[in-house]
Amino acid sequence: MIAAPEYRELLRRNTGNLHPVSPDRKYDYIGQVLTGARITVSITTTSTGTTASRETTGESAGKFFDFPNPVNEKAARVVAGGAMAMAAFVAIPGWGWVLIPLTFGFIARVATGPRFSPLALFATRVAAPRLGDPKLVPGPPKRFAQAIGVVFTLTASALWIADLAAPARVVAAMLMTAAALESILGFCLGCTIFGWLMRIGVIPDDVCSECADISDRLTKALDTNTGTA
């Protein structure tokens, strides 16, 4: 059994050349995205009956302060839903203490991905696997979006500590709106800003090669449609 087409290239990069070297050796490849880019690969050699497995987190395996690449879009939207709910508790009833777990969650996700964020762990290990096949998207734009969340939550926290509850609730409401756009509509505002910054050269192409490739293809397609290519 061969893994679904969208995983084959990712599997090849992380496990090397798995193609059989002779007709009498058959392999069974199973690829499953578990959390972000974490993949469990089982290789069974039918001629010997032995099975070996390897777990990897893609190109960023083994790095502590890293972010999954690619990311399961479904898990990201679950995280956005949780952030939206917590921001709403700050913005509407004015529960300032919710800023503590909200701010910690954004910082933890920017620094280490889902590793130390309870919300992200729930999204990647519990919720997303029950939402069907993963939808893989580039990780760097999602990390950038989480960094914007850090800025918003730290700003709201500083305002709350300074006894400026009303402005803090306004900032929380802005964060709630952005999180709602991603969770409900699938529109990642931070990812869109990331794309704009890449197009004007503020963010180098090598930060997200997949994003640059998509941008190039879109530009060429537009040029072709308008007859400028």
C-alpha positions in Angstrom: 0.0 0.0 0.0 1.4 3.4 -1.0 0.8 6.5 1.0 -1.6 9.2 -0.4 0.0 11.3 -3.1 0.2 14.4 -1.0 2.4 12.6 1.5 4.7 10.8 -0.9 7.2 13.7 -1.3 7.3 14.4 2.4 7.9 10.7 3.1 10.7 10.6 0.5 12.5 13.5 2.0 12.4 12.1 5.5 13.0 8.4 4.9 15.2 8.3 1.8 14.6 6.2 -1.2 12.1 3.5 -0.1 11.6 2.0 -3.6 12.2 -1.8 -3.8 15.6 -2.8 -5.2 14.6 -6.2 -6.6 11.3 -7.9 -7.6 11.3 -10.3 -4.6 11.4 -7.5 -2.1 8.1 -5.8 -1.5 7.5 -2.9 0.9 4.4 -1.5 2.6 4.5 2.2 3.1 2.2 3.8 5.6 2.4 7.6 6.2 0.2 9.3 8.7 0.4 12.9 9.8 -0.2 13.0 13.6 0.8 16.3 15.0 1.8 19.0 12.6 4.5 17.5 10.4 5.0 14.4 12.7 4.9 11.3 10.6 5.1 7.6 11.6 6.5 5.5 8.8 6.3 1.7 8.9 8.3 -0.4 6.4 7.6 -4.1 6.2 9.8 -6.4 4.2 7.6 -9.4 3.2 10.6 -11.6 2.3 11.8 -11.5 5.9 8.7 -10.6 7.8 10.5 -7.9 9.7 9.1 -4.4 10.3 10.9 -1.2 11.1 9.3 2.1 12.0 10.6 5.7 12.3 8.9 8.8 13.7 10.0 12.2 12.4 8.9 15.8 12.4 10.1 16.5 8.9 13.1 18.7 8.3 12.9 20.2 11.8 13.2 16.8 13.6 15.3 17.0 16.8 15.2 20.8 17.2 13.7 22.0 20.5 12.8 25.5 19.6 11.1 24.9 16.3 7.7 25.0 14.6 6.1 22.2 12.6 6.4 22.5 8.8 4.1 21.6 7.2 1.1 22.3 9.6 -2.3 20.6 9.6 -4.7 23.4 8.7 -7.5 21.7 10.6 -5.5 21.7 13.8 -4.6 25.3 13.3 -8.2 26.2 13.0 -9.0 24.4 16.2 -6.3 26.4 18.0 -7.7 29.6 16.5 -11.1 28.6 17.9 -9.7 28.2 21.4 -7.9 31.5 21.1 -11.1 33.2 19.9 -13.0 31.9 22.9 -10.4 33.0 25.5 -10.1 36.4 23.8 -13.9 36.7 24.0 -13.8 36.1 27.8 -11.4 39.1 28.1 -13.2 41.4 25.6 -16.8 40.8 26.7 -17.2 40.0 30.4 -13.7 41.5 31.1 -12.1 38.5 32.7 -8.5 39.8 32.7 -7.0 36.7 34.3 -7.7 34.8 31.1 -4.9 36.8 29.5 -2.4 34.6 31.5 -3.2 31.3 29.7 -3.9 33.1 26.4 -0.5 34.9 26.4 1.4 31.8 27.6 -0.2 29.7 24.8 0.8 32.1 22.0 4.4 32.4 23.4 4.7 28.6 23.8 3.4 27.9 20.2 5.8 30.5 18.6 8.8 29.1 20.6 8.2 25.3 20.3 5.1 24.7 18.3 2.5 22.5 20.0 5.0 21.0 22.5 4.1 23.1 25.6 0.7 24.5 24.6 -2.2 22.6 26.1 -4.6 24.0 23.4 -2.3 23.0 20.6 -1.7 19.6 22.0 -5.5 19.1 22.2 -5.9 20.4 18.7 -3.2 18.2 17.1 -3.6 15.0 19.1 -7.4 14.9 19.9 -9.4 17.2 17.7 -7.7 17.2 14.3 -7.4 13.4 13.9 -11.2 13.2 14.3 -11.7 15.8 11.5 -10.7 13.6 8.7 -7.5 13.6 6.5 -5.0 16.4 7.3 -4.8 19.5 5.1 -1.1 20.4 5.0 -0.1 24.0 4.7 3.3 25.7 5.1 4.4 26.3 8.7 6.2 29.7 8.6 3.1 31.8 7.9 1.3 30.1 10.8 4.2 30.8 13.1 4.2 34.4 12.0 0.5 34.6 12.8 1.1 33.2 16.3 3.8 35.8 16.7 1.2 38.5 16.0 -0.9 36.9 18.7 2.0 37.3 21.1 2.1 41.0 20.3 -1.6 41.4 20.9 -1.7 39.5 24.1 1.3 41.2 25.6 -0.1 44.5 24.7 -3.5 43.7 26.3 -1.7 42.3 29.4 0.4 45.4 29.8 -2.7 47.6 29.5 -4.6 45.5 32.0 -1.7 45.7 34.5 -1.6 49.5 34.0 -5.3 49.5 35.0 -6.4 50.4 31.5 -9.0 47.7 31.3 -11.1 49.3 28.5 -8.2 49.6 26.0 -7.1 46.0 26.9 -10.6 44.7 26.1 -10.4 46.5 22.7 -7.1 44.8 21.9 -8.6 41.5 23.0 -11.6 42.1 20.8 -9.3 42.7 17.8 -7.5 39.4 18.5 -10.9 37.7 18.9 -11.9 38.9 15.5 -8.7 37.7 13.8 -9.0 34.3 15.5 -12.7 34.0 14.4 -11.8 34.7 10.8 -9.4 31.7 10.8 -11.4 29.4 13.0 -14.8 29.9 11.3 -13.9 31.1 7.7 -10.5 29.6 7.3 -8.9 33.0 6.6 -5.6 33.5 8.4 -5.0 37.2 8.6 -1.4 36.8 9.9 -0.6 34.4 7.0 -1.9 37.0 4.5 0.3 39.6 6.1 3.2 37.2 5.9 2.5 36.8 2.1 2.4 40.5 1.6 5.8 41.0 3.4 7.3 38.2 1.3 6.1 39.8 -2.0 7.7 43.2 -1.1 10.9 41.6 0.1 10.7 42.2 3.8 10.7 38.5 4.5 13.3 36.5 2.4 12.0 33.8 0.1 14.2 31.2 1.8 12.1 31.6 5.0 9.3 29.8 3.3 10.3 28.2 0.0 6.8 26.6 -0.4 5.2 30.1 -0.1 7.6 31.6 -2.6 6.9 28.8 -5.1 3.2 29.3 -4.8 3.6 33.1 -5.2 5.7 32.6 -8.3 3.1 30.2 -9.8 0.3 32.7 -9.1 2.2 35.6 -10.6 2.9 33.5 -13.8 -0.7 32.5 -14.0 -1.9 36.1 -13.7 0.7 37.2 -16.3 -0.5 34.5 -18.7 -4.1 35.4 -18.3 -3.5 39.1 -18.9 -1.2 38.4 -21.8 1.9 40.0 -20.3 3.9 36.8 -20.1 
